[in-house]
């Protein structure tokens, strides 16, 4: 996946590996926001960011 992200211009400092299958539940929960975002924003590009 890192290679694909690099090919579209992402830098290493913007790529965060969230782990394997043991952490998938949290990642999938974030995906539940996508329909709401699409309903609110329409079909426009958007990104989710993790701030620390």
Secondary structure, DSSP 8 states (H G I E B T S, - for coil): -HHHHHHTT--GGG-----SGGGHHHHHHHHTHHHHHHHHH-S---------
